[in-house]
């Protein structure tokens, strides 16, 4: 049994379908043959019963007359009686029996007579007595030989003499006809099953062709070709739904692999850039330290200059490490200390701070589209949002001439239908950002200055920190060109109206 189960599991789906169809057809043919044979047997038996019922009175009368004639003349009466062939009863058997079932007279013209080794109805006296109780009711009785098909017999009573006429017809013709019919149905059905199996095998192979194509595509994908796709089929079919699901899954897998490769590329670049940024101050510190160890800084003025450079590089390295730790914490999506924050207040503070850092700069607070700013409240981490504004202003101060003005615009703007954003813009009027660098300035360690001179820029993490913080607040950062020249950095955060603090009544205390 286990071997059969293993063989069945290893059999292809196409073969299983054809075998199951053949098994069902064979069962149906067998049931049809059995039902047809049974119905035909009943029909032919009823025809024999009708013949017995129709010819019974005539044969009973004729057989009784022949019996009386033989008694009166003491003759065998071979030429007397009724010829059963005239009644359509070929190979019929008839006799007259007394009340004890003993045969007293056999129809002389019967085609089957005792003594010629032919089959005759076999009936015991007690069975004859039982049949006499239900006259005119045909029943099936066995034959004399073991291979007999049996007989259909009926008892016709003779009221004048108290005897019974026993009439029977053989069932051999019925059995032969039923057997031939069953064989014909079975042979025809099996031939049709064979033909239909061949057709079904071809149709099943054609119907399963899409699955075979899916299998081939899956094999190519398993070999590493993620660009392969399953052919689209009508979505109403099972194969169509399967192909659509597989294509969607393959697209996600391919996108995931691309994202992973891009992430690995960014990580490798990040590590290279971080190593480069950290190596430069470390080399400077190491150089001055070795120079001092070899006695090259004996002059106090040279020693002080070297210590200043070492301190400056140490601060630069510490600032870089802090920025890296900040990005790592932001990547971990640590919870924010959320509270109601008004960007107008933060913008005013940024103006005051910038005037202290760059007294010669003209820094003004304006509205988005008007001269006067408007409150723009949101919910977020106050310290983090201030850090975003500080980084953007630092970039504006670093990359624009000292005489150019800086504007901080605050207000509420509807960027998407039905949704409001609290917006703060840092507008400068410097040289702007080239188009080839505009889409990369938010990448980590990216600086438009490819020479990486420390005098012209920072570590390249400031805008990356800005993007990470704003995205953690559910907002976005956009770069655009300032009217008249320059660059505008816009911070867009979800607008949340300020909630007035509820007064505490004495009953609530």
C-alpha positions as CSV (number, residue, x, y, z in Angstrom):
1,X,0.0,0.0,0.0
2,X,2.8,2.4,0.8
3,X,4.4,1.7,-2.5
4,X,1.2,2.5,-4.3
5,X,0.9,5.8,-2.4
6,X,4.4,6.7,-3.3
7,X,3.8,5.9,-6.9
8,X,0.6,7.9,-6.9
9,X,2.4,10.9,-5.4
10,X,5.1,10.7,-8.1
11,X,2.5,10.5,-10.9
12,X,2.0,13.7,-12.9
13,X,-1.1,15.7,-12.5
14,X,-2.1,15.1,-16.2
15,X,-1.8,11.3,-15.7
16,X,-3.8,11.5,-12.5
17,X,-6.6,13.4,-14.2
18,X,-6.8,11.0,-17.1
19,X,-6.8,8.0,-14.8
20,X,-9.5,9.4,-12.6
21,X,-11.6,10.2,-15.6
22,X,-11.1,6.7,-17.0
23,X,-12.0,5.1,-13.7
24,X,-15.2,7.2,-13.5
25,X,-16.2,6.3,-17.1
26,X,-15.6,2.6,-16.5
27,X,-17.7,2.7,-13.3
28,X,-20.4,4.5,-15.3
29,X,-20.2,2.0,-18.2
30,X,-20.4,-0.9,-15.7
31,X,-23.5,0.6,-14.0
32,X,-25.0,1.2,-17.5
33,X,-24.4,-2.4,-18.5
34,X,-25.8,-3.8,-15.3
35,X,-28.9,-1.5,-15.5
36,X,-29.5,-2.3,-19.2
37,X,-29.2,-6.0,-18.6
38,X,-31.5,-6.0,-15.6
39,X,-34.1,-3.9,-17.5
40,X,-33.9,-6.1,-20.5
41,X,-34.3,-9.3,-18.4
42,X,-37.4,-7.8,-16.8
43,X,-38.8,-6.8,-20.1
44,X,-38.2,-10.2,-21.8
45,X,-39.5,-12.0,-18.8
46,X,-42.7,-9.9,-18.9
47,X,-43.1,-10.8,-22.6
48,X,-42.8,-14.6,-21.7
49,X,-45.4,-14.0,-18.9
50,X,-47.7,-12.4,-21.4
51,X,-47.3,-15.3,-23.8
52,X,-48.1,-17.7,-21.0
53,X,-51.2,-15.7,-19.9
54,X,-52.5,-15.5,-23.5
55,X,-51.9,-19.1,-24.5
56,X,-52.6,-20.7,-21.1
57,X,-56.4,-21.2,-21.5
58,X,-56.1,-22.5,-25.1
59,X,-53.3,-24.9,-24.2
60,X,-55.1,-26.0,-21.1
61,X,-58.3,-26.7,-23.1
62,X,-56.5,-28.6,-25.8
63,X,-54.3,-30.6,-23.5
64,X,-57.3,-31.6,-21.4
65,X,-59.2,-32.7,-24.5
66,X,-56.2,-34.8,-25.6
67,X,-55.9,-36.4,-22.2
68,X,-59.6,-37.3,-22.2
69,X,-59.3,-38.8,-25.7
70,X,-56.4,-40.9,-24.7
71,X,-58.3,-42.2,-21.7
72,X,-61.4,-43.1,-23.7
73,X,-59.5,-44.8,-26.5
74,X,-56.6,-46.1,-24.4
75,X,-54.2,-44.6,-27.0
76,X,-51.1,-42.5,-26.6
77,X,-52.7,-39.7,-28.5
78,X,-49.5,-38.6,-30.2
79,X,-51.4,-37.0,-33.1
80,X,-53.9,-35.3,-30.8
81,X,-53.8,-32.1,-28.9
82,X,-52.8,-28.5,-29.8
83,X,-49.6,-27.8,-31.7
84,X,-47.8,-25.3,-29.5
85,X,-46.0,-23.8,-32.4
86,X,-49.3,-22.5,-33.7
87,X,-49.5,-20.4,-30.5
88,X,-46.0,-19.1,-30.9
89,X,-44.7,-21.3,-28.1
90,X,-41.5,-22.8,-29.5
91,X,-39.7,-25.2,-27.2
92,X,-42.5,-25.1,-24.7
93,X,-43.3,-27.7,-22.1
94,X,-46.7,-28.7,-20.8
95,X,-48.2,-31.6,-18.8
96,X,-51.1,-32.5,-16.6
97,X,-50.6,-33.2,-12.9
98,X,-52.9,-34.4,-10.2
99,X,-53.4,-32.8,-6.8
100,X,-50.2,-34.5,-5.5
101,X,-48.1,-33.1,-8.3
102,X,-47.7,-36.4,-10.2
103,X,-47.5,-36.2,-14.0
104,X,-50.4,-38.0,-15.5
105,X,-50.1,-36.8,-19.1
106,X,-47.4,-34.9,-21.2
107,X,-48.2,-32.8,-24.2
108,X,-47.5,-35.1,-27.2
109,X,-46.4,-32.3,-29.5
110,X,-44.1,-30.6,-27.0
111,X,-40.8,-29.7,-28.5
112,X,-39.1,-30.9,-25.2
113,X,-40.1,-34.3,-23.9
114,X,-38.7,-36.4,-21.1
115,X,-36.3,-39.1,-22.2
116,X,-34.4,-37.3,-25.0
117,X,-31.8,-35.7,-22.7
118,X,-33.2,-32.2,-23.2
119,X,-33.6,-29.8,-20.4
120,X,-37.1,-29.8,-18.7
121,X,-38.5,-27.9,-15.8
122,X,-37.5,-29.5,-12.5
123,X,-40.3,-29.2,-9.9
124,X,-40.9,-31.2,-6.8
125,X,-44.5,-32.3,-5.8
126,X,-44.6,-30.0,-2.8
127,X,-43.5,-27.1,-5.1
128,X,-46.3,-28.0,-7.5
129,X,-48.8,-27.9,-4.6
130,X,-47.5,-24.4,-3.7
131,X,-47.9,-23.2,-7.4
132,X,-51.5,-24.7,-7.4
133,X,-52.4,-22.2,-4.7
134,X,-51.6,-19.3,-7.0
135,X,-52.8,-20.2,-10.4
136,X,-52.2,-18.0,-13.4
137,X,-49.2,-16.5,-11.7
138,X,-45.9,-17.1,-13.7
139,X,-42.9,-18.0,-11.6
140,X,-39.3,-19.0,-12.4
141,X,-38.3,-22.6,-11.8
142,X,-35.0,-24.4,-12.3
143,X,-34.2,-26.8,-15.1
144,X,-33.1,-30.4,-15.0
145,X,-29.5,-29.7,-16.0
146,X,-27.0,-27.8,-13.8
147,X,-26.3,-25.4,-16.7
148,X,-29.9,-24.7,-17.3
149,X,-31.1,-21.1,-17.7
150,X,-34.3,-22.0,-15.9
151,X,-38.0,-21.9,-17.0
152,X,-40.9,-19.6,-16.6
153,X,-43.8,-21.7,-15.5
154,X,-47.5,-21.2,-14.8
155,X,-50.3,-23.5,-13.4
156,X,-53.7,-23.5,-15.1
157,X,-56.4,-25.3,-13.1
158,X,-58.9,-27.7,-14.8
159,X,-62.1,-27.3,-12.7
160,X,-64.0,-30.2,-14.3
161,X,-61.4,-32.8,-13.5
162,X,-59.5,-31.3,-10.5
163,X,-56.2,-31.6,-12.4
164,X,-53.7,-28.9,-13.1
165,X,-52.0,-28.0,-16.4
166,X,-48.4,-27.1,-15.9
167,X,-47.1,-24.8,-18.8
168,X,-43.5,-23.5,-19.0
169,X,-41.3,-21.7,-21.4
170,X,-37.4,-21.7,-21.3
171,X,-35.4,-18.7,-20.2
172,X,-32.4,-19.6,-22.3
173,X,-33.2,-17.1,-25.0
174,X,-33.6,-14.4,-22.3
175,X,-30.2,-15.2,-20.8
176,X,-28.5,-15.2,-24.1
177,X,-30.0,-11.9,-25.2
178,X,-29.1,-10.3,-21.9
179,X,-25.6,-11.6,-21.9
180,X,-25.0,-10.4,-25.5
181,X,-26.4,-7.0,-24.7
182,X,-24.2,-6.6,-21.6
183,X,-21.1,-7.7,-23.5
184,X,-22.0,-5.2,-26.3
185,X,-22.5,-2.4,-23.9
186,X,-19.3,-3.1,-22.0
187,X,-17.2,-3.6,-25.2
188,X,-18.6,-0.4,-26.8
189,X,-18.1,1.5,-23.5
190,X,-14.5,0.3,-23.0
191,X,-13.7,1.2,-26.6
192,X,-15.2,4.6,-26.1
193,X,-13.3,5.0,-22.9
194,X,-10.0,4.2,-24.6
195,X,-10.8,6.7,-27.4
196,X,-11.9,9.4,-24.9
197,X,-8.8,8.8,-22.7
198,X,-6.6,9.5,-25.7
199,X,-8.5,12.7,-26.5
200,X,-8.6,13.7,-22.8
201,X,-4.8,13.2,-22.5
202,X,-4.3,15.5,-25.4
203,X,-6.7,18.1,-24.2
204,X,-5.3,17.9,-20.7
205,X,-1.8,18.3,-22.0
206,X,-3.0,21.4,-23.9
207,X,-4.9,22.7,-20.9
208,X,-1.9,22.3,-18.6
209,X,0.4,24.0,-21.0
210,X,0.2,27.3,-19.0
211,X,1.2,25.5,-15.9
212,X,4.2,24.0,-17.7
213,X,5.1,27.5,-18.9
214,X,4.8,28.7,-15.3
215,X,7.1,25.8,-14.2
216,X,9.7,26.8,-16.8
217,X,9.6,30.4,-15.8
218,X,10.0,29.5,-12.2
219,X,13.0,27.4,-13.1
220,X,14.6,30.3,-14.8
221,X,13.9,32.5,-11.9
222,X,15.4,29.9,-9.6
223,X,18.5,30.1,-11.7
224,X,18.8,33.8,-10.9
225,X,16.9,35.6,-13.8
226,X,14.5,37.7,-11.8
227,X,13.4,39.6,-14.9
228,X,11.4,36.7,-16.1
229,X,7.6,37.0,-15.9
230,X,4.7,34.5,-16.3
231,X,2.6,35.1,-19.4
232,X,-0.7,36.8,-18.6
233,X,-3.8,34.8,-19.0
234,X,-7.5,35.8,-18.6
235,X,-8.0,36.8,-14.9
236,X,-11.3,34.8,-14.8
237,X,-9.3,31.5,-15.0
238,X,-7.3,29.8,-12.2
239,X,-4.2,30.0,-14.2
240,X,-4.8,33.7,-14.9
241,X,-5.2,34.5,-11.2
242,X,-2.1,32.4,-10.5
243,X,0.0,34.2,-13.1
244,X,-1.1,37.6,-11.8
245,X,-0.2,36.7,-8.2
246,X,3.1,35.2,-9.3
247,X,4.0,38.3,-11.4
248,X,3.1,40.6,-8.4
249,X,5.2,38.4,-6.1
250,X,8.1,38.4,-8.6
251,X,7.9,42.2,-9.0
252,X,8.1,42.6,-5.2
253,X,11.0,40.1,-5.0
254,X,12.9,41.9,-7.8
255,X,12.2,45.3,-6.1
256,X,13.4,43.9,-2.8
257,X,16.6,42.7,-4.4
258,X,17.1,46.0,-6.1
259,X,16.5,47.8,-2.8
260,X,18.9,45.5,-1.0
261,X,21.6,46.1,-3.6
262,X,21.0,49.8,-3.5
263,X,21.1,49.7,0.3
264,X,24.3,47.7,0.3
265,X,25.8,50.1,-2.2
266,X,24.8,53.0,0.0
267,X,26.1,51.2,3.1
268,X,29.5,50.6,1.4
269,X,29.6,54.2,0.3
270,X,28.6,55.3,3.7
271,X,31.4,53.3,5.3
272,X,33.9,54.5,2.8
273,X,32.9,58.1,3.3
274,X,32.8,57.8,7.1
275,X,36.2,56.2,7.1
276,X,37.5,59.0,4.9
277,X,35.9,61.7,7.1
278,X,37.3,60.1,10.3
279,X,40.7,59.3,8.8
280,X,41.5,62.9,7.9
281,X,41.3,64.4,11.4
282,X,43.0,61.3,12.8
283,X,45.9,61.7,10.4
284,X,46.2,65.3,11.3
285,X,46.2,64.5,15.1
286,X,48.7,61.7,14.5
287,X,51.0,63.8,12.4
288,X,51.2,66.6,15.0
289,X,51.7,64.1,17.8
290,X,54.6,62.4,16.0
291,X,56.0,65.8,15.1
292,X,55.9,66.8,18.8
293,X,57.4,63.4,19.8
294,X,60.4,64.0,17.5
295,X,61.0,67.5,19.0
296,X,59.7,69.5,16.1
297,X,57.5,71.7,18.3
298,X,60.0,73.1,20.7
299,X,58.9,76.7,20.0
300,X,56.0,77.6,22.3
301,X,54.2,79.4,19.5
302,X,54.5,76.4,17.1
303,X,53.3,74.1,19.9
304,X,50.3,76.3,20.6
305,X,49.4,76.3,16.9
306,X,49.7,72.5,16.8
307,X,47.6,72.1,19.9
308,X,45.0,74.4,18.3
309,X,44.9,72.3,15.1
310,X,44.7,69.1,17.2
311,X,41.8,70.5,19.2
312,X,40.0,71.7,16.0
313,X,40.3,68.3,14.4
314,X,39.2,66.6,17.6
315,X,36.1,68.8,17.7
316,X,35.5,68.1,14.0
317,X,35.8,64.3,14.6
318,X,33.6,64.5,17.7
319,X,30.9,66.4,15.7
320,X,31.1,63.8,13.0
321,X,30.7,61.0,15.5
322,X,27.7,62.8,17.1
323,X,26.1,63.2,13.7
324,X,26.6,59.5,12.9
325,X,25.1,58.5,16.3
326,X,22.2,60.8,15.6
327,X,21.5,59.2,12.2
328,X,21.8,55.7,13.8
329,X,19.2,56.7,16.5
330,X,17.0,58.1,13.8
331,X,17.3,54.9,11.7
332,X,16.2,52.9,14.8
333,X,12.9,55.0,14.8
334,X,13.2,55.8,18.5
335,X,10.0,57.4,20.0
336,X,9.8,61.1,19.8
337,X,8.9,63.4,22.7
338,X,5.8,64.8,20.9
339,X,4.1,68.1,21.9
340,X,2.4,70.9,20.3
341,X,4.9,73.0,18.3
342,X,4.3,76.3,16.5
343,X,6.7,76.8,13.6
344,X,6.1,80.6,13.9
345,X,7.7,80.6,17.3
346,X,10.6,78.4,16.1
347,X,11.1,80.7,13.1
348,X,11.2,83.8,15.3
349,X,13.8,82.1,17.5
350,X,15.8,81.1,14.4
351,X,15.9,84.7,13.2
352,X,17.2,86.0,16.6
353,X,19.8,83.2,16.7
354,X,21.0,83.9,13.2
355,X,21.4,87.6,13.9
356,X,23.7,86.7,16.8
357,X,25.7,84.2,14.7
358,X,26.0,86.5,11.6
359,X,25.4,90.1,12.7
360,X,26.1,91.4,9.1
361,X,23.4,89.2,7.6
362,X,19.9,90.5,6.9
363,X,17.5,87.9,8.2
364,X,13.8,88.5,8.1
365,X,10.6,86.5,9.0
366,X,7.9,86.6,6.4
367,X,4.8,84.7,5.3
368,X,4.7,82.1,2.6
369,X,2.9,84.3,0.1
370,X,2.5,87.5,2.0
371,X,4.7,89.9,3.9
372,X,3.5,88.7,7.4
373,X,4.0,85.2,8.7
374,X,1.1,83.1,10.1
375,X,1.0,80.6,12.9
376,X,1.7,77.0,11.7
377,X,1.2,74.5,14.5
378,X,2.0,70.8,14.4
379,X,2.8,68.0,16.8
380,X,6.4,66.8,17.2
381,X,9.7,67.0,19.1
382,X,10.6,70.6,19.7
383,X,14.3,70.0,20.0
384,X,14.5,67.9,16.9
385,X,12.6,70.4,14.8
386,X,14.9,73.2,16.0
387,X,17.9,71.1,15.0
388,X,16.4,70.8,11.5
389,X,16.0,74.6,11.2
390,X,19.5,75.1,12.6
391,X,21.1,72.8,10.0
392,X,19.3,74.5,7.1
393,X,20.3,77.9,8.3
394,X,23.9,76.8,8.8
395,X,24.0,75.6,5.1
396,X,22.5,78.9,4.0
397,X,25.1,80.8,5.9
398,X,27.9,78.6,4.7
399,X,27.2,78.5,0.9
400,X,26.0,82.1,0.3
401,X,27.9,85.3,0.2
402,X,28.0,87.3,3.5
403,X,26.0,90.2,2.0
404,X,23.1,88.1,0.7
405,X,19.8,88.1,2.7
406,X,18.1,85.1,4.2
407,X,14.3,84.9,4.6
408,X,12.4,82.5,7.0
409,X,8.9,82.1,5.7
410,X,6.2,80.4,7.9
411,X,2.6,79.6,7.2
412,X,0.0,77.0,6.3
413,X,-0.4,75.6,2.8
414,X,-2.7,73.0,1.2
415,X,-0.4,70.7,-0.8
416,X,-3.0,67.9,-1.1
417,X,-6.7,68.4,-1.6
418,X,-8.3,68.3,1.9
419,X,-5.0,68.2,3.8
420,X,-3.1,71.2,5.4
421,X,0.6,71.3,6.0
422,X,2.5,73.5,8.4
423,X,5.4,74.9,6.3
424,X,8.6,76.6,7.1
425,X,10.9,77.8,4.3
426,X,14.6,78.9,4.4
427,X,15.2,81.1,1.4
428,X,18.6,82.3,0.4
429,X,19.7,84.5,-2.5
430,X,23.1,82.9,-3.2
431,X,24.3,81.0,-6.3
432,X,21.8,78.2,-5.8
433,X,22.3,74.5,-6.2
434,X,23.2,73.0,-9.7
435,X,20.6,70.8,-11.2
436,X,22.9,67.8,-11.3
437,X,23.4,68.1,-7.5
438,X,19.9,68.9,-6.5
439,X,18.7,65.3,-6.4
440,X,21.7,64.1,-4.3
441,X,22.2,66.8,-1.7
442,X,20.1,64.8,0.8
443,X,22.3,61.8,0.6
444,X,24.7,61.0,3.4
445,X,28.2,62.4,3.1
446,X,27.4,64.0,-0.2
447,X,28.8,67.5,-0.9
448,X,28.5,69.4,-4.1
449,X,32.2,70.2,-3.7
450,X,33.9,67.1,-4.9
451,X,37.3,68.2,-3.6
452,X,36.2,67.7,0.0
453,X,38.0,70.8,1.3
454,X,37.0,71.4,4.9
455,X,37.0,75.2,4.3
456,X,34.2,74.9,1.8
457,X,31.8,72.6,3.7
458,X,31.0,70.3,6.5
459,X,30.8,66.5,6.8
460,X,27.9,66.1,4.4
461,X,25.5,64.7,7.1
462,X,23.5,67.9,7.9
463,X,20.8,67.5,5.2
464,X,20.7,63.7,5.8
465,X,19.8,64.4,9.4
466,X,17.2,67.0,8.3
467,X,15.5,64.4,6.0
468,X,15.5,61.7,8.7
469,X,14.0,63.9,11.4
470,X,11.3,65.4,9.1
471,X,10.3,61.9,7.8
472,X,10.1,60.6,11.4
473,X,7.6,63.4,12.0
474,X,5.6,62.3,8.9
475,X,6.6,65.3,6.8
476,X,8.9,66.0,3.9
477,X,11.7,68.3,2.7
478,X,11.6,69.9,-0.7
479,X,14.2,71.9,-2.6
480,X,13.2,74.6,-5.0
481,X,14.7,77.7,-6.6
482,X,14.2,81.1,-5.0
483,X,12.7,83.8,-7.0
484,X,15.5,86.0,-8.2
485,X,18.1,83.3,-7.6
486,X,19.1,81.1,-4.8
487,X,17.8,78.0,-3.1
488,X,14.7,77.4,-0.9
489,X,14.5,74.6,1.5
490,X,10.8,73.9,2.5
491,X,9.9,71.8,5.6
492,X,6.3,70.5,5.4
493,X,4.8,68.9,8.5
494,X,1.2,67.8,9.2
495,X,-0.9,70.7,10.4
496,X,-2.4,70.2,13.8
497,X,-4.3,73.2,15.4
498,X,-3.1,74.2,18.8
499,X,-5.3,73.0,21.6
500,X,-6.1,75.6,24.2
501,X,-5.3,74.3,27.8
502,X,-8.5,73.5,29.7
503,X,-9.0,75.5,32.9
504,X,-9.1,73.4,36.0
505,X,-12.1,74.0,38.1
506,X,-12.1,73.7,41.9
507,X,-14.5,70.6,41.5
508,X,-11.8,68.9,39.4
509,X,-9.2,69.3,42.1
